[in-house]
Amino acid sequence: TINDVKIIDIPKVHDERGFLAVIEKDAIPFAIKRVYYLYDVPSDSFRGGHAHKEQESVIIALSGSFEVLIDDGKTKRRIMLNKPNQGLYIPTDIWREIDNFSSGSVCLVLASTEYDEVEYIRDYDDFKNQLLG
Ligand code: TYD
């Protein structure tokens, strides 16, 4: 459920040369199988619009900011991501939409699965129906 969505603080090292953030070991709650990222996203773009049967994800605003709407079929929340050392953990069966991309923003996604269209739920009614069944 939406209560399992959480912000993960990514450990960082800071010195006069800047910040270095590290994702290793148990920093995220699954083994990473795939990394992808969105960039050059027009500010009026709307991404996501799906849930996953298998995939768990961590979404990071590597640069700039955007908003993530999460929805477990009962409760919706909007979360702004704008810190490169914070990840939003999203378990399976959560509908997500991403919008309000700032200019130059980069949305990094760490995924627990390889890409497989079969495990996507891209229709909101299907998502709601699946939760009932
Ligand atoms: P889409 O799921 O619409 O992106 P988003 O959720 O960010 O809005 O994916 C866009 C296209 O990219 C779609 O044709 C599927 C393809 N794709 C891959 O081939 N591999 C991947 O790992 C991902 C995430 C998408």
Backbone and ligand atoms as CSV (ligand in chain L), in Angstrom:
chain,resi,resn,atom,element,x,y,z
A,1,THR,N,N,0.841,-1.197,0.000
A,1,THR,CA,C,0.000,0.000,0.000
A,1,THR,C,C,0.879,1.251,0.000
A,2,ILE,N,N,0.203,2.381,-0.009
A,2,ILE,CA,C,0.907,3.661,-0.089
A,2,ILE,C,C,1.808,3.872,1.141
A,3,ASN,N,N,1.484,3.182,2.239
A,3,ASN,CA,C,2.328,3.294,3.437
A,3,ASN,C,C,3.706,2.679,3.253
A,4,ASP,N,N,3.848,1.847,2.215
A,4,ASP,CA,C,5.154,1.243,1.946
A,4,ASP,C,C,6.031,2.130,1.066
A,5,VAL,N,N,5.429,3.179,0.492
A,5,VAL,CA,C,6.225,4.149,-0.270
A,5,VAL,C,C,7.028,4.966,0.723
A,6,LYS,N,N,8.305,5.155,0.460
A,6,LYS,CA,C,9.098,5.917,1.425
A,6,LYS,C,C,10.273,6.629,0.754
A,7,ILE,N,N,10.687,7.697,1.399
A,7,ILE,CA,C,11.878,8.412,0.957
A,7,ILE,C,C,13.100,7.723,1.562
A,8,ILE,N,N,14.066,7.443,0.709
A,8,ILE,CA,C,15.311,6.826,1.153
A,8,ILE,C,C,16.418,7.879,1.077
A,9,ASP,N,N,17.116,8.079,2.164
A,9,ASP,CA,C,18.252,9.002,2.154
A,9,ASP,C,C,19.487,8.256,1.669
A,10,ILE,N,N,20.089,8.777,0.633
A,10,ILE,CA,C,21.270,8.144,0.055
A,10,ILE,C,C,22.506,8.751,0.716
A,11,PRO,N,N,23.343,7.897,1.276
A,11,PRO,CA,C,24.525,8.429,1.971
A,11,PRO,C,C,25.384,9.284,1.032
A,12,LYS,N,N,25.925,10.369,1.576
A,12,LYS,CA,C,26.745,11.256,0.752
A,12,LYS,C,C,28.018,11.655,1.496
A,13,VAL,N,N,29.001,11.967,0.720
A,13,VAL,CA,C,30.284,12.425,1.244
A,13,VAL,C,C,30.474,13.852,0.745
A,14,HIS,N,N,30.769,14.760,1.649
A,14,HIS,CA,C,30.901,16.164,1.266
A,14,HIS,C,C,32.276,16.675,1.633
A,15,ASP,N,N,32.921,17.335,0.707
A,15,ASP,CA,C,34.110,18.109,1.057
A,15,ASP,C,C,34.123,19.349,0.181
A,16,GLU,N,N,35.200,20.099,0.215
A,16,GLU,CA,C,35.211,21.385,-0.489
A,16,GLU,C,C,35.088,21.217,-2.011
A,17,ARG,N,N,35.242,19.981,-2.491
A,17,ARG,CA,C,35.110,19.742,-3.931
A,17,ARG,C,C,33.679,19.419,-4.336
A,18,GLY,N,N,32.790,19.290,-3.329
A,18,GLY,CA,C,31.394,19.002,-3.654
A,18,GLY,C,C,30.895,17.744,-2.983
A,19,PHE,N,N,29.779,17.234,-3.490
A,19,PHE,CA,C,29.128,16.068,-2.881
A,19,PHE,C,C,29.329,14.820,-3.737
A,20,LEU,N,N,29.425,13.712,-3.043
A,20,LEU,CA,C,29.492,12.411,-3.699
A,20,LEU,C,C,28.482,11.506,-2.991
A,21,ALA,N,N,27.471,11.045,-3.729
A,21,ALA,CA,C,26.454,10.167,-3.135
A,21,ALA,C,C,26.715,8.741,-3.589
A,22,VAL,N,N,26.486,7.797,-2.683
A,22,VAL,CA,C,26.807,6.390,-2.963
A,22,VAL,C,C,25.589,5.494,-2.715
A,23,ILE,N,N,25.284,4.663,-3.706
A,23,ILE,CA,C,24.241,3.644,-3.535
A,23,ILE,C,C,24.935,2.292,-3.556
A,24,GLU,N,N,24.942,1.612,-2.435
A,24,GLU,CA,C,25.593,0.302,-2.344
A,24,GLU,C,C,24.922,-0.505,-1.249
A,25,LYS,N,N,25.280,-1.764,-1.201
A,25,LYS,CA,C,24.794,-2.675,-0.163
A,25,LYS,C,C,23.283,-2.550,0.024
A,26,ASP,N,N,22.849,-2.265,1.256
A,26,ASP,CA,C,21.421,-2.282,1.566
A,26,ASP,C,C,20.775,-0.903,1.448
A,27,ALA,N,N,21.420,0.014,0.731
A,27,ALA,CA,C,20.865,1.373,0.640
A,27,ALA,C,C,19.465,1.367,0.049
A,28,ILE,N,N,19.206,0.467,-0.887
A,28,ILE,CA,C,17.840,0.325,-1.391
A,28,ILE,C,C,17.387,-1.118,-1.163
A,29,PRO,N,N,16.072,-1.332,-1.019
A,29,PRO,CA,C,15.569,-2.622,-0.519
A,29,PRO,C,C,15.409,-3.720,-1.568
A,30,PHE,N,N,16.160,-3.641,-2.692
A,30,PHE,CA,C,16.117,-4.728,-3.669
A,30,PHE,C,C,17.428,-4.720,-4.445
A,31,ALA,N,N,17.671,-5.817,-5.155
A,31,ALA,CA,C,18.844,-5.890,-6.025
A,31,ALA,C,C,18.523,-5.165,-7.330
A,32,ILE,N,N,19.395,-4.277,-7.763
A,32,ILE,CA,C,19.153,-3.470,-8.964
A,32,ILE,C,C,19.437,-4.321,-10.207
A,33,LYS,N,N,18.413,-4.433,-11.073
A,33,LYS,CA,C,18.580,-5.171,-12.336
A,33,LYS,C,C,18.718,-4.232,-13.521
A,34,ARG,N,N,18.277,-2.977,-13.336
A,34,ARG,CA,C,18.209,-2.057,-14.473
A,34,ARG,C,C,18.222,-0.637,-13.953
A,35,VAL,N,N,18.856,0.239,-14.721
A,35,VAL,CA,C,18.863,1.675,-14.420
A,35,VAL,C,C,18.432,2.399,-15.682
A,36,TYR,N,N,17.455,3.291,-15.588
A,36,TYR,CA,C,17.140,4.130,-16.745
A,36,TYR,C,C,16.875,5.547,-16.268
A,37,TYR,N,N,16.910,6.489,-17.192
A,37,TYR,CA,C,16.706,7.875,-16.785
A,37,TYR,C,C,16.007,8.664,-17.863
A,38,LEU,N,N,15.253,9.647,-17.408
A,38,LEU,CA,C,14.519,10.556,-18.282
A,38,LEU,C,C,15.254,11.885,-18.276
A,39,TYR,N,N,15.457,12.466,-19.438
A,39,TYR,CA,C,16.122,13.772,-19.529
A,39,TYR,C,C,15.583,14.516,-20.739
A,40,ASP,N,N,15.866,15.808,-20.825
A,40,ASP,CA,C,15.268,16.643,-21.882
A,40,ASP,C,C,13.755,16.456,-21.910
A,41,VAL,N,N,13.151,16.453,-20.733
A,41,VAL,CA,C,11.710,16.253,-20.635
A,41,VAL,C,C,11.027,17.616,-20.719
A,42,PRO,N,N,10.128,17.845,-21.675
A,42,PRO,CA,C,9.419,19.130,-21.734
A,42,PRO,C,C,8.643,19.367,-20.440
A,43,SER,N,N,8.543,20.635,-20.030
A,43,SER,CA,C,7.960,20.939,-18.720
A,43,SER,C,C,6.487,20.547,-18.638
A,44,ASP,N,N,5.816,20.463,-19.792
A,44,ASP,CA,C,4.403,20.071,-19.766
A,44,ASP,C,C,4.222,18.567,-19.980
A,45,SER,N,N,5.315,17.823,-19.933
A,45,SER,CA,C,5.245,16.375,-20.144
A,45,SER,C,C,4.663,15.663,-18.945
A,46,PHE,N,N,4.101,14.553,-19.240
A,46,PHE,CA,C,3.452,13.716,-18.240
A,46,PHE,C,C,4.004,12.318,-18.478
A,47,ARG,N,N,4.723,11.779,-17.498
A,47,ARG,CA,C,5.337,10.451,-17.668
A,47,ARG,C,C,4.716,9.485,-16.676
A,48,GLY,N,N,5.136,8.244,-16.788
A,48,GLY,CA,C,4.546,7.233,-15.926
A,48,GLY,C,C,3.139,6.931,-16.416
A,49,GLY,N,N,2.199,6.889,-15.490
A,49,GLY,CA,C,0.858,6.475,-15.869
A,49,GLY,C,C,0.795,4.964,-15.974
A,50,HIS,N,N,1.329,4.316,-14.979
A,50,HIS,CA,C,1.282,2.850,-14.916
A,50,HIS,C,C,1.626,2.368,-13.515
A,51,ALA,N,N,1.329,1.083,-13.287
A,51,ALA,CA,C,1.764,0.372,-12.081
A,51,ALA,C,C,2.512,-0.865,-12.554
A,52,HIS,N,N,3.135,-1.548,-11.603
A,52,HIS,CA,C,3.910,-2.750,-11.949
A,52,HIS,C,C,3.507,-3.916,-11.072
A,53,LYS,N,N,3.364,-5.071,-11.714
A,53,LYS,CA,C,3.051,-6.288,-10.960
A,53,LYS,C,C,4.290,-6.842,-10.272
A,54,GLU,N,N,5.464,-6.649,-10.891
A,54,GLU,CA,C,6.689,-7.261,-10.378
A,54,GLU,C,C,7.730,-6.236,-9.927
A,55,GLN,N,N,7.804,-5.131,-10.676
A,55,GLN,CA,C,8.929,-4.210,-10.495
A,55,GLN,C,C,8.776,-3.324,-9.262
A,56,GLU,N,N,9.819,-3.301,-8.454
A,56,GLU,CA,C,9.971,-2.272,-7.437
A,56,GLU,C,C,10.924,-1.230,-8.009
A,57,SER,N,N,10.755,0.036,-7.612
A,57,SER,CA,C,11.571,1.107,-8.172
A,57,SER,C,C,12.033,2.061,-7.089
A,58,VAL,N,N,13.145,2.714,-7.377
A,58,VAL,CA,C,13.537,3.898,-6.621
A,58,VAL,C,C,13.761,5.013,-7.634
A,59,ILE,N,N,13.079,6.135,-7.432
A,59,ILE,CA,C,13.143,7.272,-8.344
A,59,ILE,C,C,13.947,8.380,-7.680
A,60,ILE,N,N,14.911,8.927,-8.411
A,60,ILE,CA,C,15.793,9.966,-7.860
A,60,ILE,C,C,15.825,11.162,-8.816
A,61,ALA,N,N,15.652,12.359,-8.271
A,61,ALA,CA,C,15.839,13.583,-9.059
A,61,ALA,C,C,17.335,13.891,-9.068
A,62,LEU,N,N,18.045,13.326,-10.030
A,62,LEU,CA,C,19.499,13.524,-10.082
A,62,LEU,C,C,19.828,14.979,-10.303
A,63,SER,N,N,18.963,15.651,-11.046
A,63,SER,CA,C,19.126,17.085,-11.279
A,63,SER,C,C,17.744,17.694,-11.365
A,64,GLY,N,N,17.590,18.920,-10.888
A,64,GLY,CA,C,16.315,19.611,-10.986
A,64,GLY,C,C,15.243,18.979,-10.122
A,65,SER,N,N,13.998,19.124,-10.546
A,65,SER,CA,C,12.875,18.649,-9.726
A,65,SER,C,C,11.726,18.191,-10.605
A,66,PHE,N,N,10.865,17.390,-10.011
A,66,PHE,CA,C,9.604,16.969,-10.636
A,66,PHE,C,C,8.718,16.446,-9.523
A,67,GLU,N,N,7.471,16.185,-9.867
A,67,GLU,CA,C,6.527,15.678,-8.872
A,67,GLU,C,C,6.067,14.280,-9.248
A,68,VAL,N,N,5.931,13.439,-8.225
A,68,VAL,CA,C,5.456,12.072,-8.430
A,68,VAL,C,C,4.120,11.924,-7.717
A,69,LEU,N,N,3.103,11.539,-8.477
A,69,LEU,CA,C,1.822,11.179,-7.869
A,69,LEU,C,C,1.833,9.672,-7.646
A,70,ILE,N,N,1.551,9.263,-6.432
A,70,ILE,CA,C,1.448,7.835,-6.149
A,70,ILE,C,C,0.043,7.534,-5.653
A,71,ASP,N,N,-0.431,6.347,-5.975
A,71,ASP,CA,C,-1.832,6.007,-5.753
A,71,ASP,C,C,-1.918,4.489,-5.564
A,72,ASP,N,N,-2.436,4.071,-4.420
A,72,ASP,CA,C,-2.575,2.621,-4.203
A,72,ASP,C,C,-4.001,2.147,-4.492
A,73,GLY,N,N,-4.779,3.024,-5.130
A,73,GLY,CA,C,-6.161,2.675,-5.443
A,73,GLY,C,C,-7.131,3.226,-4.406
A,74,LYS,N,N,-6.600,3.541,-3.241
A,74,LYS,CA,C,-7.436,4.129,-2.185
A,74,LYS,C,C,-6.983,5.535,-1.857
A,75,THR,N,N,-5.661,5.690,-1.724
A,75,THR,CA,C,-5.087,6.947,-1.269
A,75,THR,C,C,-4.103,7.444,-2.315
A,76,LYS,N,N,-4.135,8.762,-2.563
A,76,LYS,CA,C,-3.172,9.386,-3.479
A,76,LYS,C,C,-2.304,10.360,-2.698
A,77,ARG,N,N,-1.046,10.458,-3.117
A,77,ARG,CA,C,-0.146,11.462,-2.543
A,77,ARG,C,C,0.691,12.043,-3.665
A,78,ARG,N,N,1.035,13.329,-3.539
A,78,ARG,CA,C,1.973,13.953,-4.487
A,78,ARG,C,C,3.249,14.267,-3.724
A,79,ILE,N,N,4.370,13.869,-4.294
A,79,ILE,CA,C,5.650,14.074,-3.632
A,79,ILE,C,C,6.578,14.797,-4.604
A,80,MET,N,N,7.136,15.924,-4.150
A,80,MET,CA,C,8.125,16.600,-4.991
A,80,MET,C,C,9.500,16.028,-4.692
A,81,LEU,N,N,10.204,15.663,-5.732
A,81,LEU,CA,C,11.594,15.224,-5.577
A,81,LEU,C,C,12.500,16.311,-6.139
A,82,ASN,N,N,13.440,16.740,-5.347
A,82,ASN,CA,C,14.368,17.790,-5.795
A,82,ASN,C,C,15.738,17.675,-5.134
A,83,LYS,N,N,16.025,16.525,-4.520
A,83,LYS,CA,C,17.334,16.355,-3.884
A,83,LYS,C,C,18.029,15.131,-4.474
A,84,PRO,N,N,19.243,15.314,-5.012
A,84,PRO,CA,C,19.942,14.190,-5.641
A,84,PRO,C,C,20.311,13.073,-4.670
A,85,ASN,N,N,20.231,13.345,-3.370
A,85,ASN,CA,C,20.559,12.282,-2.407
A,85,ASN,C,C,19.305,11.727,-1.728
A,86,GLN,N,N,18.143,11.926,-2.367
A,86,GLN,CA,C,16.925,11.289,-1.869
A,86,GLN,C,C,16.285,10.460,-2.961
A,87,GLY,N,N,15.892,9.232,-2.610
A,87,GLY,CA,C,15.197,8.360,-3.550
A,87,GLY,C,C,13.797,8.076,-3.044
A,88,LEU,N,N,12.857,7.941,-3.970
A,88,LEU,CA,C,11.494,7.567,-3.600
A,88,LEU,C,C,11.314,6.093,-3.917
A,89,TYR,N,N,11.156,5.285,-2.876
A,89,TYR,CA,C,10.938,3.850,-3.064
A,89,TYR,C,C,9.461,3.587,-3.355
A,90,ILE,N,N,9.194,2.894,-4.442
A,90,ILE,CA,C,7.815,2.547,-4.812
A,90,ILE,C,C,7.724,1.026,-4.971
A,91,PRO,N,N,6.935,0.369,-4.118
A,91,PRO,CA,C,6.784,-1.089,-4.238
A,91,PRO,C,C,5.893,-1.454,-5.431
A,92,THR,N,N,5.602,-2.725,-5.592
A,92,THR,CA,C,4.695,-3.165,-6.663
A,92,THR,C,C,3.282,-2.653,-6.389
A,93,ASP,N,N,2.487,-2.651,-7.449
A,93,ASP,CA,C,1.047,-2.355,-7.344
A,93,ASP,C,C,0.738,-0.952,-6.846
A,94,ILE,N,N,1.588,-0.004,-7.211
A,94,ILE,CA,C,1.324,1.409,-6.935
A,94,ILE,C,C,1.286,2.147,-8.281
A,95,TRP,N,N,0.191,2.826,-8.530
A,95,TRP,CA,C,0.075,3.655,-9.726
A,95,TRP,C,C,0.956,4.885,-9.551
A,96,ARG,N,N,1.716,5.278,-10.570
A,96,ARG,CA,C,2.544,6.477,-10.467
A,96,ARG,C,C,2.454,7.310,-11.737
A,97,GLU,N,N,2.472,8.626,-11.522
A,97,GLU,CA,C,2.517,9.592,-12.615
A,97,GLU,C,C,3.572,10.627,-12.238
A,98,ILE,N,N,4.306,11.096,-13.214
A,98,ILE,CA,C,5.378,12.063,-12.948
A,98,ILE,C,C,5.169,13.270,-13.851
A,99,ASP,N,N,5.186,14.470,-13.254
A,99,ASP,CA,C,4.973,15.674,-14.041
A,99,ASP,C,C,5.686,16.867,-13.390
A,100,ASN,N,N,5.432,18.043,-13.935
A,100,ASN,CA,C,6.070,19.279,-13.456
A,100,ASN,C,C,7.589,19.185,-13.448
A,101,PHE,N,N,8.148,18.676,-14.535
A,101,PHE,CA,C,9.605,18.572,-14.673
A,101,PHE,C,C,10.194,19.973,-14.817
A,102,SER,N,N,11.189,20.274,-13.999
A,102,SER,CA,C,11.883,21.554,-14.155
A,102,SER,C,C,12.835,21.449,-15.346
A,103,SER,N,N,13.218,22.621,-15.854
A,103,SER,CA,C,14.137,22.652,-16.984
A,103,SER,C,C,15.454,21.973,-16.601
A,104,GLY,N,N,15.930,21.087,-17.419
A,104,GLY,CA,C,17.210,20.419,-17.170
A,104,GLY,C,C,17.135,19.290,-16.167
A,105,SER,N,N,15.940,18.914,-15.746
A,105,SER,CA,C,15.858,17.865,-14.727
A,105,SER,C,C,16.183,16.493,-15.320
A,106,VAL,N,N,16.704,15.652,-14.452
A,106,VAL,CA,C,17.027,14.273,-14.823
A,106,VAL,C,C,16.378,13.360,-13.789
A,107,CYS,N,N,15.562,12.434,-14.267
A,107,CYS,CA,C,14.851,11.491,-13.397
A,107,CYS,C,C,15.483,10.117,-13.563
A,108,LEU,N,N,16.194,9.692,-12.527
A,108,LEU,CA,C,16.860,8.388,-12.548
A,108,LEU,C,C,15.939,7.357,-11.895
A,109,VAL,N,N,15.832,6.194,-12.515
A,109,VAL,CA,C,15.024,5.111,-11.944
A,109,VAL,C,C,15.889,3.866,-11.777
A,110,LEU,N,N,15.944,3.369,-10.557
A,110,LEU,CA,C,16.573,2.085,-10.264
A,110,LEU,C,C,15.446,1.062,-10.209
A,111,ALA,N,N,15.594,-0.028,-10.941
A,111,ALA,CA,C,14.501,-0.993,-11.038
A,111,ALA,C,C,14.972,-2.376,-10.622
A,112,SER,N,N,14.038,-3.136,-10.039
A,112,SER,CA,C,14.369,-4.475,-9.540
A,112,SER,C,C,14.254,-5.543,-10.625
A,113,THR,N,N,13.716,-5.165,-11.792
A,113,THR,CA,C,13.500,-6.140,-12.868
A,113,THR,C,C,14.062,-5.613,-14.180
A,114,GLU,N,N,14.296,-6.531,-15.105
A,114,GLU,CA,C,14.553,-6.128,-16.478
A,114,GLU,C,C,13.245,-5.632,-17.078
A,115,TYR,N,N,13.353,-4.886,-18.165
A,115,TYR,CA,C,12.149,-4.358,-18.802
A,115,TYR,C,C,11.302,-5.505,-19.349
A,116,ASP,N,N,10.034,-5.518,-18.961
A,116,ASP,CA,C,9.106,-6.536,-19.446
A,116,ASP,C,C,7.708,-5.929,-19.482
A,117,GLU,N,N,7.254,-5.623,-20.682
A,117,GLU,CA,C,5.966,-4.932,-20.830
A,117,GLU,C,C,4.819,-5.720,-20.188
A,118,VAL,N,N,4.979,-7.038,-20.095
A,118,VAL,CA,C,3.913,-7.895,-19.556
A,118,VAL,C,C,3.595,-7.577,-18.093
A,119,GLU,N,N,4.582,-7.059,-17.360
A,119,GLU,CA,C,4.321,-6.799,-15.937
A,119,GLU,C,C,3.836,-5.365,-15.680
A,120,TYR,N,N,3.631,-4.600,-16.771
A,120,TYR,CA,C,3.063,-3.256,-16.624
A,120,TYR,C,C,1.544,-3.329,-16.537
A,121,ILE,N,N,0.964,-2.450,-15.735
A,121,ILE,CA,C,-0.477,-2.197,-15.789
A,121,ILE,C,C,-0.609,-0.753,-16.257
A,122,ARG,N,N,-1.054,-0.569,-17.499
A,122,ARG,CA,C,-1.066,0.776,-18.087
A,122,ARG,C,C,-2.467,1.376,-18.150
A,123,ASP,N,N,-3.449,0.622,-17.724
A,123,ASP,CA,C,-4.821,1.113,-17.753
A,123,ASP,C,C,-5.314,1.271,-16.317
A,124,TYR,N,N,-5.769,2.490,-15.994
A,124,TYR,CA,C,-6.121,2.757,-14.589
A,124,TYR,C,C,-7.275,1.870,-14.108
A,125,ASP,N,N,-8.239,1.606,-14.981
A,125,ASP,CA,C,-9.354,0.734,-14.584
A,125,ASP,C,C,-8.867,-0.689,-14.327
A,126,ASP,N,N,-7.940,-1.148,-15.161
A,126,ASP,CA,C,-7.341,-2.475,-14.925
A,126,ASP,C,C,-6.654,-2.502,-13.562
A,127,PHE,N,N,-5.957,-1.401,-13.255
A,127,PHE,CA,C,-5.261,-1.294,-11.967
A,127,PHE,C,C,-6.259,-1.435,-10.813
A,128,LYS,N,N,-7.349,-0.685,-10.891
A,128,LYS,CA,C,-8.359,-0.733,-9.832
A,128,LYS,C,C,-8.984,-2.134,-9.743
A,129,ASN,N,N,-9.270,-2.716,-10.886
A,129,ASN,CA,C,-9.909,-4.040,-10.902
A,129,ASN,C,C,-8.983,-5.100,-10.329
A,130,GLN,N,N,-7.715,-4.977,-10.658
A,130,GLN,CA,C,-6.736,-5.954,-10.168
A,130,GLN,C,C,-6.671,-5.932,-8.643
A,131,LEU,N,N,-6.829,-4.746,-8.056
A,131,LEU,CA,C,-6.763,-4.634,-6.594
A,131,LEU,C,C,-7.959,-5.328,-5.940
A,132,LEU,N,N,-9.106,-5.300,-6.621
A,132,LEU,CA,C,-10.295,-5.959,-6.074
A,132,LEU,C,C,-10.166,-7.468,-6.151
A,133,GLY,N,N,-9.609,-7.933,-7.294
A,133,GLY,CA,C,-9.524,-9.393,-7.483
A,133,GLY,C,C,-8.315,-9.925,-6.796
L,1,TYD,P1,P,7.188,4.438,-20.802
L,1,TYD,O1,O,6.876,3.267,-19.913
L,1,TYD,O2,O,6.054,5.069,-21.541
L,1,TYD,O3,O,7.984,5.551,-19.994
L,1,TYD,P2,P,7.542,6.347,-18.675
L,1,TYD,O4,O,7.029,5.355,-17.704
L,1,TYD,O5,O,8.775,7.021,-18.194
L,1,TYD,O6,O,6.531,7.361,-19.050
L,1,TYD,O7,O,8.284,3.942,-21.824
L,1,TYD,C1,C,8.550,4.641,-23.028
L,1,TYD,C2,C,9.034,3.640,-24.069
L,1,TYD,O8,O,10.305,3.103,-23.684
L,1,TYD,C3,C,8.093,2.458,-24.214
L,1,TYD,O9,O,7.996,2.169,-25.596
L,1,TYD,C4,C,8.799,1.333,-23.515
L,1,TYD,C5,C,10.263,1.688,-23.657
L,1,TYD,N1,N,11.112,1.217,-22.541
L,1,TYD,C6,C,12.098,0.287,-22.790
L,1,TYD,O10,O,12.266,-0.178,-23.942
L,1,TYD,N2,N,12.882,-0.126,-21.774
L,1,TYD,C7,C,12.739,0.336,-20.511
L,1,TYD,O11,O,13.494,-0.066,-19.584
L,1,TYD,C8,C,11.703,1.288,-20.246
L,1,TYD,C9,C,11.496,1.839,-18.871
L,1,TYD,C10,C,10.910,1.701,-21.290
